Amino acid sequence: MDLQTTIYLVVGASFALYIGIAIWARAGTTSEFYVAGGGVSPRLNGMATAADWMSAASFISMAGLISNMGYGGGLFLMGWTGGYVLLATLLAPYLRKFGKFTVPQFIGDRYYSKSAATVAVLCLLVASLTYIIGQMTGVGVAFSRFLGVTKETGVYVGMAVVFTYAVFGGMKGITYTQVAQYIVLIFAYTIPAIFISMQLTGNPIPQLGLGSSLTGQDVSLLAKLDQVVTDLGFGKYTTSTAGSTLNMFVYTFSLMIGTAGLPHVIMRFFTVPTVAAARSSAGWALVFIAILYTTAPAVAAMAKTNLIRTITPGVVMENTDVYAKDVAIEYEQRPDWMKRWEMTGLLKFEDKNGDGRIQYYNDKTTNEAAKAKMDEAGWKGNELTVNADIIVLANPEIALLPNWVIALVAAGGLAAALSTAAGLLLAISSAISHDLVKGIFIPGISEKGELMAGKVAMACSILVAGYLGLNPPGFAAGTVALAFGIAASSLFPAIMMGIFSKKMNKEGAIAGMLSGLFVTLFYVFAHKGIFFIKGTEYLDTIGGANSFFGITPEAFGGVGAMINFFVAFLVDKVTKEPPEHIQHLVENVRTPRGSKAVDGAHA
């Protein structure tokens, strides 16, 4: 069976599965629409949470970023995983005990203010809509390559699939669909990694293969990769960083607290019946997430190795001079996978020196020895542009794996993007129908009316998400990093102070959220108009000259969060403290059920 037919069958079967589950698990009440009826088992909810949390950025872009950035790309691993641990231990159990399943509802009740809830809705919409851009972009990338359609058509098909199971199924349909999507995406991610690890190192465990020696050579994979990329003028793979050390720290911090502030993940802890089940669900989700996140560094390094070996045959598996004229392949003899990805526009070749060969190297290097060799070889600049988003999706094709593996990766990439898109759309829908329509504008709305409002809001959100997917500002993971920064600077401080500071009042919370949100957005917009720039220029801002202490827009959410905290406490000090019953409420949320006061007799 040819590759295209295999892809159609595998992707079609996965879509049929998702739609079938949605029909079976369609929501008939607001409880089922918002929290799946609250009866999902911790293990299944852990799978669904993992799928909801591991977006197109995790599946498609993260390994590509690590592949391009080397060691510096590890900040995505540390930030996102550390953020989930922060969410699972410091926020989720308390929010679950509080009993309000949306972030705006928690903020509105905790800060005894509809204005606070409205500001929280604003912050949620900005963060979620920014985040969803990456998911719809990922859908377009996967469809355009694997189903032979344009990226625009891919986004339209993705919208139709999400509409089918999200609008009719609500959280109930989304939850069980995400369980299936997790199974698809984790097999799609790990099986190719096992194959490629065996090819390169002979070790079937990718995590161990990363530190193993190359087959037939007495040199480790990472040591060889370091040698080759430095010869090509790039930074050393195992030590390169994302701009300054300060930027890397703030970037990681922003991703961590942004993860903890994401509303669509927080909602997941209300689909289980008890607080104890929420804690168990968080533990299971971390296990399921770790499977992919410990595999990603190996996928990144092996993809980089295979990419260089394809373009300059022999330089990885043999000690061949990377600048030798007979090493770079002839463009007309490029492999089939390059021809297929060129059609998407995500891989481009420009013959700058007219020799018909593909020169791939860092023409902006400061390595004088490398520059001299480039000039001697007659190279006139880097001729190959490889978008970070294609690394994971193209990896099985580069490694010449079987067609069914390539098809499985296509299904996995789509599962990752669609699962998170559905969760984000539900968070947006809930904020509009439950927090705005019922909470503020029409408090007396019937359950049937609220359910209809939720479905209409979901449908409208899908249309907005589709438009943003058709007109994205940058590559998937970079856009997602901005969303995490927005959540970090606006929602996370308000949630943290709402749980751990009984004296924080509504004036402080509102002022903090608005200041954190607007200072972050101002920095993003002001930094070379980055939000409107498409393509690779988005990557060129790392450590840019116009940045604040070398901090990039994607990382600025951490600074915005500190401003949020500072403004909130400053305003809190000059305004009256919360009512007594609110302070008791906060103390009660933080006190475990069944606990007793410590006294002299029981100490």
Secondary structure, DSSP 8 states (H G I E B T S, - for coil): --HHHHHHHHHHHHHHHHHHHHHHT---SHHHHHHGGG---HHHHHHHHHHHHS-HIIIIIIHHHHHHHGGGGHHHHHHHHHHHHHIIIIIHHHHHHHT--SHHHHHHHHTT-HHHHHHHHHHHHHHHHHHHHHHHHHHHHHHHHHSSS-HHHHHHHHHHHHIIIIITTHHHHHHHHHHHHHHHHHHHHHHHHHHHHHHHHS-S-HHHHTTSB-TTSSSBHHHHHHHHHHHTT---TTT--SSSHHHHHHHHHHHHHHHHT-HHHHGGGGSSSSHHHHHHHHHHHHHHHHHHHHHHHHHHHHHHHHHHHHHSTTTTTS---TT-TTTS-BGGG--HHHHHHHTTTSEEE--SSSSSB---S-TT---HHHHHHHHHTT--S--EEE-GGGHHHHHHHHTT--HHHHHHHHHHHHHHHHHHHHHHHHHHHHIIIIIIIIIII-TT--HHHHHHHHHHHHHHHHHHHHHHHHS-SS-HHHHHHHHHHHHHHHHHHHHHHHHH-TT--HHHHHHHHHHHHHHHHHHHHHTTTGGG--GGGGGGGTT-TTSBTTB-GGGTHHHHHHHHHHHHHHHHHTS----HHHHHHHHHHHS-TT-----TTT-
